Amino acid sequence: MRRKSFTRAIGFLLLATLPLLLAGCGSALLDSSGQVGQEQTRLILTAFGLMLIVVIPVIGMTLWFALRYRRSNKNAVYRPEWSHSTAIEIVVWLVPCVIIAILATLTWKTSHSLDPHKALESDAEPMEIQAVSLDWKWLFIYPDEGIATVNEVAFPEDVPVRFRVTSGSVMNSFFIPRLGSQIYAMAGMDNDVNLIADETGTYPGRSTNYSGSGFSGMTFDARVTSQDDFDDWVANVRESERSLTFPKEYDQLASPSREVPVTYFSEISPHLYQDIVQSFHTGRNADSEPGHDGKTTINAEAAE
């Protein structure tokens, strides 16, 4: 008897400590910043709450049934002929249908309001940053400033940013979790996503589409600063002695490499981003195919 009581006490103790263990968990999607990220967080929490309307009663009833109809409870009524209840059927079917209808309405509205291609409303003048996924690093091009960086991107707070995204190799996915929407980066295609941050800080970014053996190190830092600090950052990049011309120096950068440190380029080709996109349409890359490990393999016919 004592052993059963001890085992039961340990079980209740473990059950009570579970919330404490979960308290250490965090999510960048829930610690969001900016218009897009915060709207997506509200959408996630709203959908989660609606689904709990079904989940919580089911869990509660499961525990209640197990407790009430346990073998030692002699007061529970056994009704083997019972098979139908209209009231229960109405609740079981009506509640999920209402939840699905609400979720469908939310999905329809947010699919349009959170369209990643939709420009963000703001009093500040939007800026453009061009992002190119490479093996296994990120190249960021600032067309207005005439500079470029590797594995680091910076922009001012409260300024809408239009990221134009493409790939110089296999398909990847551009994602800064705390700021919101991700978008695919594909060779020869010019995609875009609009983001904004409302507080300064360093936001981790990464690719979320597996692209080979160096994928785990394909991360970058998004630095959100004040306008003055951003101007200082641009001035610091312009002090670099490196330049990035197309195709010579770009081809060297695009070759597969891992754990590439943050690199600045003070000079770039005038139409670097467009040249990268067009290179997959003009035949320059027509004889190569992306390999499964993120490297480039030569077409057999071209090799002959």
C-alpha positions in Angstrom: 0.0 0.0 0.0 2.8 2.3 0.9 4.6 1.5 -2.4 1.5 2.5 -4.4 1.2 5.8 -2.5 4.8 6.5 -3.0 4.6 5.8 -6.7 1.5 8.0 -7.0 3.2 10.8 -5.2 6.2 10.6 -7.5 3.9 10.7 -10.5 2.1 13.8 -9.3 5.4 15.5 -8.5 6.7 14.8 -12.0 3.5 16.1 -13.5 3.7 19.3 -11.5 7.4 20.0 -12.6 6.6 19.7 -16.3 5.5 23.4 -16.6 8.8 24.4 -15.0 10.8 22.4 -17.6 8.7 24.0 -20.4 9.4 27.5 -19.0 13.0 27.3 -20.3 11.7 26.9 -23.9 11.7 29.9 -26.2 10.7 30.7 -29.8 11.9 33.4 -32.1 8.5 33.3 -33.8 6.8 34.3 -30.6 9.5 36.9 -29.6 8.7 38.9 -32.8 9.5 42.5 -33.8 8.0 44.8 -36.4 4.7 44.8 -38.2 4.9 41.5 -40.0 6.4 39.5 -37.2 3.9 40.7 -34.6 0.9 40.1 -36.9 2.2 36.6 -37.6 2.6 36.0 -33.8 -0.9 37.1 -33.1 -2.1 34.8 -35.9 -0.2 31.8 -34.4 -1.5 32.4 -30.9 -5.1 33.0 -32.2 -5.0 29.7 -34.1 -3.5 27.9 -31.2 -6.1 29.2 -28.8 -9.0 28.2 -31.1 -7.6 24.7 -31.4 -7.3 24.4 -27.6 -11.1 24.7 -27.4 -11.2 21.2 -28.7 -7.9 19.9 -27.2 -8.4 20.9 -23.6 -11.9 19.3 -23.2 -10.7 16.1 -24.8 -7.7 15.9 -22.5 -9.8 16.7 -19.5 -12.5 14.2 -20.4 -9.8 11.5 -21.0 -8.4 12.0 -17.5 -11.9 12.2 -16.0 -13.0 8.9 -17.7 -9.8 7.2 -16.6 -10.4 8.3 -13.0 -14.1 7.7 -12.8 -14.2 4.3 -14.5 -11.1 2.9 -12.8 -11.4 -0.7 -11.5 -11.5 0.4 -7.9 -14.4 2.8 -8.3 -17.5 0.7 -7.5 -19.9 3.7 -7.8 -19.5 4.1 -11.6 -22.6 3.0 -13.5 -21.9 0.4 -16.2 -24.3 0.8 -19.2 -23.3 -1.6 -22.0 -26.5 -0.9 -24.1 -25.9 2.8 -24.3 -24.9 3.8 -27.9 -26.2 7.3 -28.9 -26.8 10.8 -27.6 -28.1 13.5 -29.9 -26.8 16.3 -27.6 -23.2 14.8 -27.6 -23.3 14.4 -31.4 -24.3 18.1 -31.9 -21.5 19.3 -29.6 -18.9 16.9 -31.2 -19.7 18.1 -34.7 -20.8 21.7 -34.2 -17.8 23.0 -32.2 -15.1 21.7 -34.7 -17.1 23.1 -37.6 -17.3 26.5 -36.0 -13.6 26.5 -35.3 -12.7 25.4 -38.8 -14.9 28.2 -40.2 -13.2 30.8 -38.1 -9.7 29.5 -39.0 -10.7 29.5 -42.7 -11.7 33.2 -42.4 -8.5 34.1 -40.6 -6.4 32.2 -43.2 -8.2 34.0 -46.1 -7.7 37.4 -44.6 -4.1 37.0 -43.5 -3.1 35.4 -46.8 -3.7 38.8 -48.3 -2.7 41.1 -45.4 0.5 39.3 -44.8 1.5 38.8 -48.4 5.3 39.0 -48.4 5.3 40.9 -51.7 3.0 43.6 -50.3 4.7 46.9 -49.6 4.5 47.9 -45.9 2.8 51.1 -44.8 5.2 53.5 -43.1 6.1 57.2 -43.0 9.7 56.3 -43.6 11.1 55.9 -47.1 11.6 52.2 -47.9 15.0 50.9 -48.7 16.1 47.9 -50.9 18.6 45.2 -50.0 19.4 42.4 -52.5 20.1 39.0 -51.0 21.9 36.2 -52.8 22.2 32.7 -51.4 25.5 30.9 -52.2 27.2 27.7 -51.1 27.2 28.1 -48.0 26.8 31.8 -47.2 24.7 34.9 -47.9 25.7 37.8 -50.0 23.9 41.1 -49.4 24.0 43.9 -51.9 23.1 47.5 -51.3 22.5 49.0 -54.7 21.9 52.6 -53.5 25.1 52.6 -51.3 27.2 50.7 -53.8 28.4 48.2 -51.2 28.0 44.5 -50.4 28.5 42.2 -47.4 28.7 38.5 -46.6 26.8 37.0 -43.7 25.8 40.3 -42.2 23.0 42.7 -43.1 22.1 46.0 -41.5 19.3 48.4 -41.7 17.6 51.1 -39.6 14.7 50.5 -37.2 11.2 51.5 -38.3 12.3 51.6 -42.0 10.5 49.2 -44.4 13.0 47.0 -46.2 12.3 45.3 -49.5 14.6 42.3 -49.8 15.0 41.1 -53.4 16.1 37.5 -53.1 17.7 35.1 -55.6 20.2 32.2 -55.5 23.5 31.8 -57.2 23.3 28.0 -56.7 20.6 25.6 -55.4 17.3 26.6 -53.9 17.4 28.1 -50.4 15.0 30.0 -48.2 15.7 33.5 -46.7 14.3 33.8 -43.2 14.8 36.2 -40.2 12.4 34.4 -37.8 11.8 37.4 -35.4 10.8 39.7 -38.3 8.4 37.4 -40.1 7.9 35.9 -43.5 10.4 33.6 -45.2 10.8 33.5 -49.0 12.5 31.1 -51.3 15.7 32.0 -53.1 15.9 30.3 -56.5 18.5 30.5 -59.3 17.5 32.7 -62.2 14.4 34.1 -60.3 13.9 37.5 -58.6 11.8 37.0 -55.5 11.0 39.6 -52.9 9.8 40.0 -49.3 9.0 43.1 -47.3 10.1 43.3 -43.6 10.4 45.9 -40.9 11.9 46.0 -37.4 10.6 48.3 -34.6 13.5 47.9 -32.2 17.3 47.8 -32.4 19.2 44.6 -31.9 20.8 41.6 -33.6 18.3 39.2 -35.2 19.6 35.8 -36.3 18.9 34.8 -39.9 19.4 31.6 -41.8 18.4 29.4 -44.7 15.5 27.1 -43.9 15.9 24.9 -47.0 18.5 22.2 -46.9 21.2 22.9 -49.5 24.1 20.5 -48.9 26.6 19.5 -46.3 27.5 23.1 -45.3 23.9 24.0 -44.7 24.2 24.1 -40.9 26.6 27.0 -41.1 24.6 29.0 -43.6 23.5 31.7 -41.0 23.8 35.5 -40.8 23.2 38.4 -38.5 20.6 41.0 -39.2 21.7 44.2 -37.4 18.9 46.7 -36.7 20.3 50.0 -35.7 19.4 53.7 -35.4 19.7 55.8 -38.6 23.0 57.3 -37.3 24.5 54.0 -36.4 23.5 52.6 -39.8 25.2 55.5 -41.6 28.3 54.7 -39.5 28.1 51.1 -40.5 27.9 52.0 -44.2 30.9 54.3 -43.7 32.8 51.4 -42.1 32.0 49.0 -45.0 33.2 51.6 -47.5 36.6 51.6 -45.7 37.1 48.0 -46.9 39.8 47.3 -49.5 37.8 44.5 -51.1 35.8 44.9 -54.3 33.3 42.5 -55.8 33.1 42.6 -59.6 31.1 40.3 -61.9 32.0 37.7 -62.9 35.7 37.2 -61.8 35.6 38.1 -58.1 32.0 37.0 -57.8 32.8 33.5 -59.1 35.6 33.2 -56.5 33.1 34.2 -53.7 30.4 31.8 -55.1 32.6 28.7 -54.9 31.5 26.4 -52.1 33.0 27.4 -48.7 32.0 26.9 -45.1 31.9 29.0 -42.0 32.7 32.2 -44.0 33.4 35.2 -41.7 31.6 38.5 -42.1 33.2 40.2 -45.1 32.7 43.8 -46.5 33.1 45.0 -50.1 33.4 48.7 -50.6 33.0 48.5 -54.4 30.7 46.4 -56.5 29.7 46.0 -60.1 26.9 48.5 -61.0 24.3 45.8 -61.8 25.7 42.9 -59.8 22.3 41.5 -58.7 20.8 41.7 -62.2 24.0 40.1 -63.6 23.6 37.2 -61.2 20.0 36.6 -62.0 20.5 37.0 -65.8 23.5 34.6 -65.8 21.1 31.7 -65.5 19.2 32.9 -68.6 22.1 33.8 -71.0 23.8 30.4 -71.1 26.6 31.2 -68.6 25.2 28.6 -66.2 23.3 26.6 -68.7 25.9 23.8 -68.7 25.8 23.3 -65.0 23.3 21.7 -62.7 23.1 22.0 -58.9 24.3 18.8 -57.2 22.5 17.3 -54.3 25.4 18.3 -51.9 25.1 21.9 -52.9 28.1 21.8 -55.3 28.1 22.2 -59.1 28.3 19.2 -61.4 29.1 19.7 -65.1 26.6 18.5 -67.7 27.9 15.4 -69.5 27.1 16.7 -73.0 28.9 20.0 -72.3 31.9 18.1 -71.0 32.2 16.2 -74.3 
